[in-house]
Amino acid sequence: MDQISQLLRDQDGVVSRRQLHEAGLTPGDLARMLRRRELARVHPGVYVEHTGPLTWQQRAWAGVLFAWPAALTHRSAVRAAEGPGRRSGEDRLIEVTVDRQRHLSGDADGVRIRRMRDFEARVQWNLGPPRVRYDDAIIDVAADAPSDLDAVAALADACGSRRTTAARLLRTLAQRPRVPRRTWLENILDDVAQGLPRLRPRPRPRPGA
């Protein structure tokens, strides 16, 4: 039980069935803990050590453990890096990434599963929960934003937070040839890196032009 207690401490009270079995817990032991409400099911094969509402950090751990090996990505990776003071309405959804070659069976409520190239190299496995590197996550958020204004906001917030710089984001972008909006993102970040305040969306064509 010491190993299970350590897992629960390290993972904000969240643990997977696989981890419990590896720690020596039998299926009968797990069923008994669930009956006694010592554990509660979050997703298939994922449990938390209480029956109340989950914190964002617990939901993040639950999403990662459901898809394991997996890591937070996009806005969830940014949220984990920036902390609870940067909450937004999109915190309700936990975004998780797995290796591009994997195909998961089943779904988890409130979790979006993405697939990623160079998965192992882009994840910070030493962090809890594991997450995609901050600069990669910002590029992903900007590239997948529903509009240019939203993409600009993601870049401006990241550079304004001083957690990264336009030059660092440019270096990250250079290592990723298959990014939507790539040329536009490069132009915007290049201007910012040179001190030109051009964080603005692309001009829309005029009707009839």
C-alpha positions as CSV (number, residue, x, y, z in Angstrom):
1,M,0.0,0.0,0.0
2,D,3.0,2.3,0.4
3,Q,3.5,2.3,-3.3
4,I,-0.1,3.1,-4.0
5,S,-0.1,5.9,-1.4
6,Q,3.0,7.4,-3.1
7,L,1.3,7.2,-6.5
8,L,-1.8,9.0,-5.1
9,R,0.5,11.8,-3.6
10,D,2.4,12.2,-6.9
11,Q,-0.7,12.2,-9.1
12,D,-3.0,14.5,-7.1
13,G,-5.1,11.6,-5.8
14,V,-5.6,10.0,-9.2
15,V,-4.5,6.5,-10.2
16,S,-5.0,4.0,-13.0
17,R,-6.1,0.3,-12.8
18,R,-2.8,-0.6,-14.4
19,Q,-0.8,1.2,-11.7
20,L,-2.8,-0.4,-9.0
21,H,-2.3,-3.9,-10.3
22,E,1.4,-3.3,-10.8
23,A,1.6,-2.2,-7.2
24,G,0.1,-5.6,-6.1
25,L,-3.6,-4.7,-5.8
26,T,-5.9,-7.6,-6.9
27,P,-9.2,-7.1,-8.8
28,G,-11.0,-8.1,-5.6
29,D,-9.0,-5.5,-3.6
30,L,-10.0,-2.8,-6.2
31,A,-13.7,-3.8,-6.1
32,R,-13.6,-3.6,-2.3
33,M,-12.1,-0.1,-2.3
34,L,-14.7,1.0,-4.8
35,R,-17.5,-0.4,-2.6
36,R,-16.1,1.4,0.4
37,R,-15.8,4.6,-1.6
38,E,-12.1,4.8,-0.9
39,L,-11.7,5.2,-4.7
40,A,-14.2,6.5,-7.2
41,R,-14.2,5.9,-11.0
42,V,-13.4,8.9,-13.2
43,H,-12.9,7.2,-16.6
44,P,-12.7,3.5,-17.6
45,G,-9.7,2.2,-15.6
46,V,-9.0,5.5,-13.9
47,Y,-9.9,6.4,-10.2
48,V,-9.7,9.2,-7.7
49,E,-9.4,8.9,-4.0
50,H,-12.6,10.8,-3.1
51,T,-16.2,11.1,-4.3
52,G,-16.4,14.9,-4.6
53,P,-15.8,17.2,-7.5
54,L,-12.4,17.0,-9.2
55,T,-10.0,19.8,-9.4
56,W,-8.6,20.8,-12.9
57,Q,-5.3,19.1,-12.0
58,Q,-7.1,15.9,-11.1
59,R,-9.1,16.0,-14.4
60,A,-5.8,16.5,-16.2
61,W,-4.2,13.5,-14.5
62,A,-7.3,11.4,-15.2
63,G,-7.2,12.3,-19.0
64,V,-3.5,11.5,-19.3
65,L,-3.8,8.2,-17.4
66,F,-6.9,7.1,-19.4
67,A,-4.8,7.4,-22.7
68,W,-1.4,6.4,-21.2
69,P,1.2,6.8,-22.5
70,A,-0.1,10.3,-23.1
71,A,0.5,14.0,-22.3
72,L,-1.4,17.2,-22.0
73,T,-1.4,19.2,-25.2
74,H,-2.7,22.5,-26.7
75,R,-4.6,24.7,-24.2
76,S,-4.4,22.1,-21.5
77,A,-0.6,22.0,-21.7
78,V,-0.5,25.8,-21.6
79,R,-2.9,25.8,-18.6
80,A,-0.7,23.4,-16.7
81,A,2.4,25.5,-17.4
82,E,0.8,28.8,-16.5
83,G,-1.1,27.7,-13.4
84,P,-4.6,28.3,-12.1
85,G,-4.4,32.0,-12.4
86,R,-4.8,31.7,-16.2
87,R,-8.1,29.9,-16.2
88,S,-10.5,30.2,-19.2
89,G,-13.8,28.8,-20.3
90,E,-12.0,26.1,-22.3
91,D,-10.6,24.5,-19.1
92,R,-13.7,22.3,-19.1
93,L,-12.1,20.2,-21.9
94,I,-8.8,18.3,-21.2
95,E,-6.7,18.0,-24.4
96,V,-4.4,15.0,-24.4
97,T,-2.0,13.7,-27.1
98,V,-0.7,10.3,-27.9
99,D,1.7,8.9,-30.5
100,R,0.5,9.3,-34.1
101,Q,0.5,5.5,-34.6
102,R,-1.8,4.7,-31.7
103,H,-5.5,4.0,-32.0
104,L,-7.4,4.1,-28.7
105,S,-10.7,2.2,-28.2
106,G,-13.3,3.9,-26.1
107,D,-13.8,7.5,-25.0
108,A,-13.5,9.5,-21.8
109,D,-16.0,12.2,-21.0
110,G,-14.5,15.7,-21.1
111,V,-11.2,14.5,-22.8
112,R,-10.2,15.2,-26.4
113,I,-7.5,12.8,-27.7
114,R,-5.1,14.1,-30.4
115,R,-2.3,12.3,-32.2
116,M,1.2,13.8,-32.7
117,R,4.3,13.3,-34.7
118,D,7.6,13.2,-32.8
119,F,5.5,12.5,-29.7
120,E,8.3,11.2,-27.4
121,A,10.6,14.1,-28.3
122,R,8.0,16.9,-27.7
123,V,6.8,15.7,-24.3
124,Q,8.2,16.7,-20.9
125,W,7.8,13.4,-19.1
126,N,9.3,14.6,-15.8
127,L,6.4,17.0,-15.2
128,G,3.1,16.1,-13.5
129,P,1.0,15.6,-15.4
130,P,3.4,15.0,-18.4
131,R,2.8,17.7,-21.1
132,V,3.9,18.9,-24.5
133,R,6.6,21.6,-24.2
134,Y,5.3,25.1,-23.7
135,D,6.5,26.5,-27.0
136,D,5.1,23.6,-29.0
137,A,1.8,23.9,-27.2
138,I,1.6,27.7,-28.1
139,I,2.3,26.9,-31.7
140,D,-0.4,24.3,-31.7
141,V,-2.9,26.6,-30.2
142,A,-2.2,29.4,-32.6
143,A,-2.1,27.1,-35.6
144,D,-5.5,25.5,-34.7
145,A,-7.2,28.7,-33.6
146,P,-10.6,29.3,-35.2
147,S,-9.5,32.8,-36.5
148,D,-6.5,34.9,-37.0
149,L,-7.5,37.1,-34.1
150,D,-7.5,34.1,-31.8
151,A,-4.1,33.0,-33.2
152,V,-2.7,36.5,-32.5
153,A,-4.1,36.4,-29.0
154,A,-2.4,33.1,-28.3
155,L,0.9,34.4,-29.4
156,A,0.5,37.8,-27.7
157,D,-0.5,36.1,-24.4
158,A,2.5,33.7,-24.5
159,C,5.1,36.4,-25.3
160,G,3.5,38.8,-22.8
161,S,3.7,36.3,-20.0
162,R,7.4,36.1,-20.5
163,R,7.3,32.3,-20.5
164,T,8.7,32.4,-24.0
165,T,9.8,34.8,-26.8
166,A,9.0,35.3,-30.4
167,A,12.5,34.1,-31.3
168,R,12.0,30.9,-29.3
169,L,8.6,30.3,-31.0
170,L,10.2,30.8,-34.4
171,R,12.9,28.2,-33.6
172,T,10.2,25.8,-32.6
173,L,8.2,26.5,-35.7
174,A,11.3,25.9,-37.9
175,Q,11.5,22.3,-36.6
176,R,7.9,21.6,-37.6
177,P,7.2,21.6,-41.3
178,R,3.5,20.6,-41.2
179,V,1.9,23.5,-39.3
180,P,-1.3,25.2,-40.5
181,R,-0.8,29.0,-41.1
182,R,2.9,28.4,-41.1
183,T,4.0,31.2,-43.4
184,W,1.7,33.7,-41.7
185,L,2.8,32.6,-38.2
186,E,6.5,33.0,-39.3
187,N,5.9,36.5,-40.6
188,I,4.1,37.6,-37.5
189,L,6.7,36.1,-35.1
190,D,9.6,37.4,-37.2
191,D,8.2,41.0,-36.9
192,V,7.8,40.6,-33.2
193,A,11.3,39.2,-32.8
194,Q,12.7,42.2,-34.5
195,G,10.7,44.6,-32.3
196,L,8.0,45.4,-34.8
197,P,4.6,45.4,-33.1
198,R,2.7,43.6,-35.9
199,L,0.6,41.1,-33.9
200,R,-2.5,41.5,-36.1
201,P,-4.6,39.3,-38.3
202,R,-4.2,38.9,-42.0
203,P,-6.3,41.5,-43.9
204,R,-9.5,40.1,-45.4
205,P,-10.1,40.5,-49.1
206,R,-12.7,43.1,-50.0
207,P,-16.0,41.9,-51.6
208,G,-15.6,41.8,-55.3
209,A,-11.8,42.1,-55.2
